[in-house]
Amino acid sequence: MVMNFPNSTELLQSAENQGLYTKLVSQLEKDFGLANIPVDFSLDVEPTDLQATLHEKVYFLILEKFTDYLNLLYIVDVPERAFKEIQVTDAVEVAEQVSLLILKRELQKVWLKAKYG
């Protein structure tokens, strides 16, 4: 699966088209739980709400709980090389780019489980 999504909206649309959206939400809940970060994603959450909630949570973690943020990235297993491509401008844009990286990795996990599991 090609993971060249320019933004979260297209990624979530692709997940819906492949029937992987609810599994993606479940995987996000699982990994946030493993990182001991409370988040409330219901399985019927709209993609725009999911995107906004994830962005808000990442933004909060960057500013207020940086250690938890790093732990989440470790648990999600976001590739380090992807962080080198982030353009640092302000915390809001960094949170948006990191949210996209998290969604890409989570979709990759879900897709691989569906294909080979």
C-alpha positions in Angstrom: 0.0 0.0 0.0 1.3 3.4 -0.9 1.3 5.8 2.0 1.9 9.1 0.1 -1.1 11.0 1.5 -0.7 14.8 1.5 -3.1 15.3 4.4 -5.1 13.4 7.0 -8.4 13.9 5.2 -7.2 11.9 2.2 -5.8 9.2 4.4 -9.0 8.8 6.3 -11.0 8.8 3.1 -8.7 6.0 1.8 -9.2 4.0 5.0 -13.0 4.3 4.7 -12.9 3.2 1.0 -10.9 0.1 2.0 -13.2 -0.7 4.9 -10.4 -0.2 7.4 -11.6 3.0 9.2 -13.1 1.3 12.3 -10.0 -0.8 12.7 -7.9 2.3 12.4 -9.9 3.9 15.2 -9.5 0.8 17.3 -5.7 0.7 16.7 -5.5 4.4 17.7 -7.4 3.7 20.9 -5.2 0.7 21.7 -1.9 2.5 21.2 -3.0 5.6 23.1 -4.1 3.2 25.9 -0.7 1.5 25.9 0.9 4.9 26.3 -1.4 5.7 29.2 -2.9 8.7 27.4 -6.6 9.0 27.9 -8.5 9.6 24.7 -12.1 9.0 23.8 -12.6 7.8 20.3 -15.8 6.0 19.7 -15.9 3.6 16.8 -18.6 5.7 15.0 -16.6 8.9 15.2 -16.7 11.0 12.0 -13.3 11.3 10.2 -13.2 15.1 10.6 -13.9 14.7 14.4 -11.2 12.1 14.6 -8.7 14.3 12.8 -9.5 17.3 15.0 -9.3 15.3 18.3 -6.1 13.6 17.3 -4.5 17.0 16.3 -5.7 18.6 19.6 -4.3 15.7 21.7 -0.9 15.8 19.9 -0.7 19.6 20.3 -1.5 19.3 24.1 1.1 16.5 24.5 3.8 18.5 22.7 3.2 21.6 24.9 2.3 20.1 28.2 3.4 16.4 28.5 6.4 16.0 26.2 7.5 12.7 27.8 4.1 11.2 27.1 4.3 12.5 23.6 7.6 10.7 23.0 6.3 7.6 24.6 3.3 7.6 22.3 5.5 8.0 19.2 7.6 5.1 20.4 4.5 2.9 20.9 3.0 3.9 17.6 6.4 3.2 16.0 6.6 6.3 13.9 9.8 6.1 11.8 12.6 8.5 12.9 13.3 9.4 9.3 9.8 10.8 9.0 10.5 13.3 11.8 13.5 14.6 10.0 11.2 15.7 7.2 8.9 17.8 9.5 9.2 21.5 8.8 9.3 23.2 12.2 7.3 26.4 12.0 5.0 26.5 15.1 3.5 24.0 17.5 0.2 23.9 15.7 1.7 22.9 12.3 4.1 20.5 13.9 1.1 18.8 15.7 -0.7 18.6 12.4 2.3 17.0 10.7 2.8 14.6 13.6 -0.9 13.6 13.6 -0.5 12.7 9.9 2.5 10.6 10.6 0.7 8.8 13.4 -2.3 8.1 11.1 0.0 6.9 8.4 1.7 4.4 10.7 -1.6 3.2 12.3 -3.2 2.7 8.8 -0.1 0.8 7.8 -0.5 -1.5 10.8 -4.2 -2.1 10.2 -3.6 -2.7 6.4 -0.9 -5.2 7.1 -3.0 -7.1 9.6 -5.9 -7.2 7.2 -3.8 -8.4 4.3 -1.6 -10.9 6.1 -3.4 -11.6 9.4 
